Amino acid sequence: MLSIRWKVAATTVIVLGATMGGAATAQMSPSPAQEPAQEKAKVGISILPGIIGPGNGVQGSGSAKWAVIGKYDSSKEGKKVVLQRRSGTSSSWVTDDKGKIDKKGRVVFAVPKPPSGSPVSYRVDGPGSASTPVSTDSWGTDQDFRDEFGGSKLDLTHWQHRQPSYQPTAKRTCAKGDAKAVKVGGGTAQLSVKVDKERNSLCKPKKPDNPDKIFGKFKYRLNGHIGSTHSITYGVVAARIKFQPLQGQHASLWMQPTYASDSTSAAKQGTEIDIIEWFGKDVPNGGLTSFIYAPSRGGKKIALGGEGGWIKKPEQYLTNEKDDWYKRYHVFSVEWNPSGYIFRIDGQETGRISKGVSGVPEFPILSVLSSDYELSKLPDRDEKNNLPQTMTVDWIRAWQDPKHIVPAATPTP
């Protein structure tokens, strides 16, 4: 049913999505009396908030669709499934949508955000018995975080500017974080890489494997780099982003632990969770990555599928032939629970990692960073005409898993 590029209908999308035991997951097995033997099926179901929202223009997080995810055995590929809804105190189930099970046994339905104070229950009904219901009220705590980037200034009660100095040890000899590279307006945050006009000399970053050679001569840069003052432990983090077009810098949505630890355990020290990184158009492998470093401080890189974290055939997650990561907005998210991490684009699962699972509070970060090794990849090295490069963020949200609440801590700068 899926083509290389998929389309989102008014309320439905069928994708390669699933969960690994998140807060709103249920499972049910039919009894022998319920269905003929050939139609018995065990179905898992989960619900995730606000992770589907491709499109043009600013929409706000309230327009993002929730995802109801059913998981069957892969032998049920192609079987029809219906999504059923029950609101309020009603005992009746109403068919809301239809779909088919994909080759991995998964089906995902996009549903609207429920009205405030009016939870909605859903179930999937396909081969075998209907699933156990899941409800939209499974999500929502006082540790949730949201920024719609209203007004004309970054809200410094929600954010900190990060790493305001040049950092050769972090492979950013020529770049530093700076508030001048962050703007807010029109309902978005715009994080940029731009020339540092206060530096007249050229930067000459050395190659780490051969200090006698340099990557080239470049103008110094300012980077948009902000970290949230809010943290969660297990849950969902999502942001609706339109990336910069060109190589020479990489844009990211990621997370780090709120406090440092000397533990060698990822569960106790935390991990760096790189939800999504974009390296610019025309990168041979598609330009999108997701991975973690565990534990966070100098830890080992653990990537999707053990292949460097590059998302395979990322074009399959675009909406049509005219879409691209720098042309329209897409929602990038991670579902983090004690079993691991699941990465998604507009509700479609792109991969998962079950090693190096953090068990401590972590805070979201938005950045566009120009590392030494990628400066020469700016087309024609043309800093005058190709900078600034800007990532635009419509909104960002973090939903704490209600089953795993850990006291928040002040983020490390």
TORPA-406292 format. One line per field, with one value per residue (C-alpha): residue number from 1; residue in three letters; x, y, z. Coordinates in Angstrom, 1 decimal, decimal comma. Last residue first. Example, Ala and Ser with C-alpha at 12.3 -4.5 7.8 and 13.67 -1.06 7.14 Angstrom:
// residues 2
resi: [2  1] .
resn: [Ser  Ala] .
X: [13,7  12,3] .
Y: [-1,1  -4,5] .
Z: [7,1  7,8] .
END
This chain:
// residues 413
resi: [413  412  411  410  409  408  407  406  405  404  403  402  401  400  399  398  397  396  395  394  393  392  391  390  389  388  387  386  385  384  383  382  381  380  379  378  377  376  375  374  373  372  371  370  369  368  367  366  365  364  363  362  361  360  359  358  357  356  355  354  353  352  351  350  349  348  347  346  345  344  343  342  341  340  339  338  337  336  335  334  333  332  331  330  329  328  327  326  325  324  323  322  321  320  319  318  317  316  315  314  313  312  311  310  309  308  307  306  305  304  303  302  301  300  299  298  297  296  295  294  293  292  291  290  289  288  287  286  285  284  283  282  281  280  279  278  277  276  275  274  273  272  271  270  269  268  267  266  265  264  263  262  261  260  259  258  257  256  255  254  253  252  251  250  249  248  247  246  245  244  243  242  241  240  239  238  237  236  235  234  233  232  231  230  229  228  227  226  225  224  223  222  221  220  219  218  217  216  215  214  213  212  211  210  209  208  207  206  205  204  203  202  201  200  199  198  197  196  195  194  193  192  191  190  189  188  187  186  185  184  183  182  181  180  179  178  177  176  175  174  173  172  171  170  169  168  167  166  165  164  163  162  161  160  159  158  157  156  155  154  153  152  151  150  149  148  147  146  145  144  143  142  141  140  139  138  137  136  135  134  133  132  131  130  129  128  127  126  125  124  123  122  121  120  119  118  117  116  115  114  113  112  111  110  109  108  107  106  105  104  103  102  101  100  99  98  97  96  95  94  93  92  91  90  89  88  87  86  85  84  83  82  81  80  79  78  77  76  75  74  73  72  71  70  69  68  67  66  65  64  63  62  61  60  59  58  57  56  55  54  53  52  51  50  49  48  47  46  45  44  43  42  41  40  39  38  37  36  35  34  33  32  31  30  29  28  27  26  25  24  23  22  21  20  19  18  17  16  15  14  13  12  11  10  9  8  7  6  5  4  3  2  1] .
resn: [Pro  Thr  Pro  Thr  Ala  Ala  Pro  Val  Ile  His  Lys  Pro  Asp  Gln  Trp  Ala  Arg  Ile  Trp  Asp  Val  Thr  Met  Thr  Gln  Pro  Leu  Asn  Asn  Lys  Glu  Asp  Arg  Asp  Pro  Leu  Lys  Ser  Leu  Glu  Tyr  Asp  Ser  Ser  Leu  Val  Ser  Leu  Ile  Pro  Phe  Glu  Pro  Val  Gly  Ser  Val  Gly  Lys  Ser  Ile  Arg  Gly  Thr  Glu  Gln  Gly  Asp  Ile  Arg  Phe  Ile  Tyr  Gly  Ser  Pro  Asn  Trp  Glu  Val  Ser  Phe  Val  His  Tyr  Arg  Lys  Tyr  Trp  Asp  Asp  Lys  Glu  Asn  Thr  Leu  Tyr  Gln  Glu  Pro  Lys  Lys  Ile  Trp  Gly  Gly  Glu  Gly  Gly  Leu  Ala  Ile  Lys  Lys  Gly  Gly  Arg  Ser  Pro  Ala  Tyr  Ile  Phe  Ser  Thr  Leu  Gly  Gly  Asn  Pro  Val  Asp  Lys  Gly  Phe  Trp  Glu  Ile  Ile  Asp  Ile  Glu  Thr  Gly  Gln  Lys  Ala  Ala  Ser  Thr  Ser  Asp  Ser  Ala  Tyr  Thr  Pro  Gln  Met  Trp  Leu  Ser  Ala  His  Gln  Gly  Gln  Leu  Pro  Gln  Phe  Lys  Ile  Arg  Ala  Ala  Val  Val  Gly  Tyr  Thr  Ile  Ser  His  Thr  Ser  Gly  Ile  His  Gly  Asn  Leu  Arg  Tyr  Lys  Phe  Lys  Gly  Phe  Ile  Lys  Asp  Pro  Asn  Asp  Pro  Lys  Lys  Pro  Lys  Cys  Leu  Ser  Asn  Arg  Glu  Lys  Asp  Val  Lys  Val  Ser  Leu  Gln  Ala  Thr  Gly  Gly  Gly  Val  Lys  Val  Ala  Lys  Ala  Asp  Gly  Lys  Ala  Cys  Thr  Arg  Lys  Ala  Thr  Pro  Gln  Tyr  Ser  Pro  Gln  Arg  His  Gln  Trp  His  Thr  Leu  Asp  Leu  Lys  Ser  Gly  Gly  Phe  Glu  Asp  Arg  Phe  Asp  Gln  Asp  Thr  Gly  Trp  Ser  Asp  Thr  Ser  Val  Pro  Thr  Ser  Ala  Ser  Gly  Pro  Gly  Asp  Val  Arg  Tyr  Ser  Val  Pro  Ser  Gly  Ser  Pro  Pro  Lys  Pro  Val  Ala  Phe  Val  Val  Arg  Gly  Lys  Lys  Asp  Ile  Lys  Gly  Lys  Asp  Asp  Thr  Val  Trp  Ser  Ser  Ser  Thr  Gly  Ser  Arg  Arg  Gln  Leu  Val  Val  Lys  Lys  Gly  Glu  Lys  Ser  Ser  Asp  Tyr  Lys  Gly  Ile  Val  Ala  Trp  Lys  Ala  Ser  Gly  Ser  Gly  Gln  Val  Gly  Asn  Gly  Pro  Gly  Ile  Ile  Gly  Pro  Leu  Ile  Ser  Ile  Gly  Val  Lys  Ala  Lys  Glu  Gln  Ala  Pro  Glu  Gln  Ala  Pro  Ser  Pro  Ser  Met  Gln  Ala  Thr  Ala  Ala  Gly  Gly  Met  Thr  Ala  Gly  Leu  Val  Ile  Val  Thr  Thr  Ala  Ala  Val  Lys  Trp  Arg  Ile  Ser  Leu  Met] .
X: [24,8  23,8  20,1  18,5  16,8  13,4  12,1  11,5  8,1  7,9  4,3  3,0  5,4  6,4  5,3  7,8  6,8  8,4  6,9  7,1  10,9  12,8  16,4  18,4  21,5  23,1  25,1  25,2  26,0  28,9  30,1  30,7  32,7  31,6  28,6  29,2  31,0  34,3  32,7  31,8  34,9  35,2  31,6  28,9  26,1  22,3  20,7  17,6  18,0  15,6  16,2  17,0  16,0  17,7  17,1  19,0  18,9  22,2  20,8  17,3  17,6  14,8  14,2  12,3  8,9  6,3  4,4  5,3  9,0  9,7  12,4  11,8  14,1  14,7  13,0  12,8  10,9  11,7  9,5  11,4  10,0  10,4  7,4  7,7  7,6  8,0  10,7  13,9  13,1  11,7  8,3  7,6  7,5  4,9  4,5  8,1  8,7  9,9  12,5  14,4  15,7  17,5  18,0  21,7  22,6  26,1  24,9  24,4  20,7  20,0  23,2  25,0  27,9  30,0  30,2  32,4  30,0  26,5  26,7  25,9  25,9  22,7  21,6  19,3  20,5  19,2  21,3  19,9  22,8  24,6  24,2  22,5  20,6  21,9  23,3  20,1  20,2  17,3  16,5  20,1  19,8  23,0  22,8  22,1  24,6  22,6  20,9  23,9  26,1  29,7  28,8  30,6  27,4  26,5  23,0  20,1  21,0  21,2  18,6  18,5  16,8  19,5  20,6  23,9  26,3  28,3  25,5  22,6  18,8  18,1  15,6  11,8  10,8  7,9  9,3  8,6  9,7  7,8  8,1  10,8  12,4  11,5  13,3  12,6  15,2  15,4  18,7  19,5  22,1  21,9  25,5  27,8  30,6  34,2  35,2  37,0  40,4  40,8  40,5  44,0  47,0  49,9  47,5  46,9  44,2  42,5  42,5  43,3  40,8  42,2  39,8  40,2  40,8  38,2  36,1  33,3  31,2  30,7  29,2  25,9  24,6  20,9  18,1  14,7  12,0  8,5  5,2  5,8  8,9  11,7  15,4  18,5  21,9  22,5  22,0  25,3  26,7  30,3  32,0  35,5  37,2  34,1  35,5  34,3  37,9  38,3  35,4  34,7  32,7  29,0  28,2  24,5  21,8  19,3  15,6  12,2  12,4  14,5  11,5  13,1  11,9  9,3  6,0  5,0  7,4  4,9  6,8  5,5  6,7  5,0  6,1  2,6  1,4  -0,6  -0,8  -3,0  -6,0  -6,0  -7,3  -6,4  -8,9  -8,1  -7,9  -10,7  -10,8  -9,3  -8,2  -9,1  -10,5  -8,4  -9,4  -9,8  -10,9  -11,4  -10,8  -12,9  -11,1  -9,6  -10,9  -9,0  -6,1  -7,2  -6,5  -3,8  -4,1  -1,1  -0,9  1,8  2,3  5,8  4,5  1,7  -1,7  -4,4  -6,5  -10,0  -11,3  -13,7  -15,9  -18,1  -18,0  -20,9  -20,6  -20,7  -19,4  -17,1  -16,2  -15,7  -13,7  -13,1  -10,2  -10,8  -8,3  -8,1  -5,6  -2,7  0,0  -1,4  1,6  3,5  1,8  -0,2  0,6  -1,8  -0,8  -3,0  -1,1  -2,1  -2,4  -0,7  -3,0  -2,7  1,1  0,9  0,2  2,9  3,2  3,4  2,7  3,6  2,0  2,0  3,6  0,9  0,3  1,0  -1,5  -0,7  -2,2  -1,1  -3,0  -3,0  -4,8  -7,1  -8,5  -7,5  -8,8  -12,3  -12,9  -14,3  -14,6  -10,9  -10,3  -8,8  -5,5  -5,3  -2,6  -2,4  0,1  -0,3  2,9  5,2  5,9  8,2  6,0  5,2  5,2  5,8  3,1  -0,6  -1,9  -5,4  -7,4  -7,5  -5,3  -1,5  0,3  3,4  6,5  8,2  4,8  2,9  0,0] .
Y: [24,5  21,5  21,3  22,0  18,9  17,4  14,9  11,5  10,4  7,1  5,8  9,2  9,1  12,8  14,4  16,8  19,3  21,5  24,0  25,5  25,2  26,7  25,6  28,4  28,7  32,1  31,9  30,6  33,9  35,3  32,0  30,5  27,4  26,4  24,6  24,4  21,1  22,7  23,5  19,9  18,7  21,7  21,3  23,9  23,4  24,1  23,4  22,4  20,7  18,7  17,9  14,5  13,1  9,8  6,2  6,2  3,1  2,1  -0,7  -1,1  1,2  1,7  2,6  4,8  4,4  6,5  8,8  12,0  10,8  8,3  7,1  4,4  4,3  1,6  -0,9  1,5  4,0  6,7  7,5  9,7  12,3  14,2  16,1  17,4  20,9  21,6  22,6  21,8  18,2  17,7  17,5  17,8  14,0  13,5  13,2  12,4  9,3  7,1  9,8  8,6  5,6  4,1  6,4  6,8  5,8  4,7  1,3  -0,6  -0,9  2,5  3,7  3,2  5,6  4,7  7,1  10,1  11,5  10,3  6,6  5,7  7,9  7,7  7,5  9,0  10,2  12,0  13,1  10,8  8,4  10,4  13,8  15,8  18,0  18,9  17,2  16,6  15,1  13,5  12,2  12,3  11,0  11,6  9,1  9,0  8,6  6,1  4,0  4,6  3,0  4,2  6,5  9,8  11,8  15,1  16,6  17,3  14,4  15,3  15,4  16,0  17,8  18,6  20,7  20,0  22,4  22,7  21,1  23,2  23,2  24,3  22,2  22,6  21,3  20,2  18,9  15,8  14,3  11,3  9,7  8,4  10,8  14,4  17,7  21,4  24,2  23,6  23,8  26,3  26,4  28,7  28,8  31,8  31,3  32,2  32,6  29,7  28,5  24,9  21,5  21,8  19,6  19,2  18,1  14,8  12,6  15,5  17,7  21,2  24,1  27,2  30,1  33,4  36,7  39,5  38,1  40,4  39,6  36,0  34,6  32,8  29,4  29,7  28,8  30,3  29,8  30,0  31,6  34,5  35,5  34,2  34,6  32,6  33,2  36,4  34,5  32,8  29,3  29,0  28,0  27,9  25,4  23,3  19,8  19,5  19,9  22,9  24,6  28,3  29,8  30,4  26,7  26,9  29,6  28,6  28,0  27,9  30,8  32,4  32,7  33,5  36,8  38,1  36,6  33,0  30,2  27,3  25,9  22,9  20,9  18,1  17,8  18,6  15,4  14,4  11,2  8,1  10,5  9,8  6,4  2,9  0,1  -3,7  -4,9  -6,3  -10,1  -12,0  -10,4  -6,8  -4,5  -1,6  0,3  3,9  5,8  9,6  11,9  15,1  17,5  19,5  18,3  15,3  15,9  14,4  10,8  9,4  5,6  3,3  -0,3  -2,8  -6,5  -6,0  -6,4  -3,9  -4,4  -2,6  0,4  1,7  4,7  5,9  2,9  3,8  1,8  2,1  2,3  6,1  7,6  10,1  9,1  5,7  5,2  2,3  1,9  -0,8  -3,4  -5,2  -8,0  -7,2  -8,6  -10,9  -13,2  -10,3  -10,9  -7,9  -4,5  -1,6  2,0  4,9  8,1  11,6  14,3  17,7  20,6  21,5  21,7  24,9  25,1  27,2  26,9  23,9  20,3  17,3  16,8  13,5  13,1  14,8  12,2  8,4  5,6  1,9  -1,4  -5,0  -7,6  -11,4  -12,9  -15,9  -15,9  -19,5  -20,9  -19,4  -16,5  -15,9  -19,4  -20,0  -17,0  -13,9  -12,4  -8,8  -6,3  -2,7  0,1  3,6  4,1  2,6  -1,1  -1,2  0,7  0,3  2,2  1,2  3,4  3,6  7,2  8,3  11,4  13,6  11,4  11,5  10,5  8,3  8,6  5,4  3,8  2,3  0,0] .
Z: [30,3  32,5  32,9  36,3  37,6  37,3  39,9  38,2  36,8  35,1  34,8  33,6  30,6  30,3  27,0  25,4  22,8  20,2  17,8  14,3  14,1  11,2  10,5  8,8  6,6  6,7  4,6  1,0  -0,8  1,2  2,6  -0,9  -0,1  -3,7  -2,0  1,8  2,1  3,1  6,5  7,1  9,0  11,3  12,6  11,8  14,2  13,8  17,1  19,1  22,5  24,6  28,3  30,0  33,4  34,2  33,1  29,8  27,7  26,3  24,0  22,6  19,6  17,1  13,5  11,0  12,5  10,7  13,0  11,1  11,2  13,9  16,2  18,8  21,9  24,4  26,8  29,8  27,6  25,0  22,1  19,7  17,4  14,1  12,8  9,3  7,8  4,1  1,7  3,6  4,3  0,8  -0,8  -4,6  -5,2  -2,4  1,3  2,4  4,5  1,6  0,8  3,9  1,9  4,9  7,9  8,5  12,1  11,3  10,0  13,3  12,5  14,0  15,7  19,0  19,4  22,4  25,4  25,9  28,5  27,5  28,3  25,7  22,6  20,7  17,1  14,4  11,0  7,9  4,9  2,2  1,8  -1,0  0,7  -2,0  0,5  3,9  6,9  8,9  12,4  14,2  17,7  18,7  22,3  24,3  27,0  30,8  33,7  35,7  33,0  30,7  33,3  33,6  36,5  36,8  36,6  35,0  35,3  33,0  30,7  27,0  24,2  20,4  17,6  15,1  12,1  10,4  8,8  5,5  3,4  2,2  2,5  6,0  7,8  8,3  11,7  13,8  17,1  19,1  22,5  23,9  27,3  29,6  32,1  31,3  31,3  31,1  30,9  27,2  25,3  22,5  19,8  16,8  15,5  14,9  12,4  11,8  8,1  6,6  5,5  4,7  6,4  7,8  7,6  10,0  12,7  10,8  12,2  13,9  10,8  11,8  11,6  9,9  10,8  8,9  10,6  10,8  13,6  14,8  11,8  12,9  9,7  10,1  11,0  11,9  14,3  13,4  16,1  14,7  15,4  13,0  14,9  17,1  16,2  17,1  15,5  17,4  20,6  20,0  19,9  18,7  15,4  13,8  16,1  16,2  16,5  20,1  21,4  19,1  20,9  20,1  22,9  23,7  24,3  24,7  24,8  27,5  27,0  28,7  31,1  28,4  26,1  22,7  21,5  19,0  20,3  20,0  19,8  20,2  23,2  25,1  28,1  30,0  33,7  35,0  33,5  30,3  28,4  29,0  28,8  25,0  25,8  24,8  24,3  24,4  20,9  18,8  18,5  15,6  12,3  12,5  15,1  16,5  19,6  20,6  23,6  23,7  26,6  26,9  29,2  26,4  23,0  21,7  19,2  15,9  14,9  12,6  12,3  12,3  11,1  11,8  11,0  9,5  6,0  6,5  8,0  6,2  7,0  7,9  9,8  12,5  13,2  16,2  19,4  21,7  25,5  25,7  28,8  27,0  23,5  21,9  18,6  16,3  13,9  11,3  10,1  6,8  6,3  3,9  6,1  8,8  8,7  10,2  13,6  14,6  16,0  16,1  16,5  17,3  16,4  17,5  14,8  15,0  14,8  18,5  18,0  16,0  12,2  10,6  6,9  4,6  5,6  7,6  11,1  12,8  16,3  18,5  21,2  21,1  21,5  21,8  20,6  20,6  18,7  19,0  16,0  15,5  12,0  11,0  14,2  13,8  16,2  19,7  21,1  21,1  23,3  21,7  22,9  24,1  24,5  25,8  25,4  26,7  28,8  26,2  25,8  22,8  20,3  16,6  13,3  9,7  8,2  7,3  7,5  8,3  9,2  6,2  4,2  4,5  1,4  1,1  -1,1  -2,1  -2,3  0,6  0,0] .
END
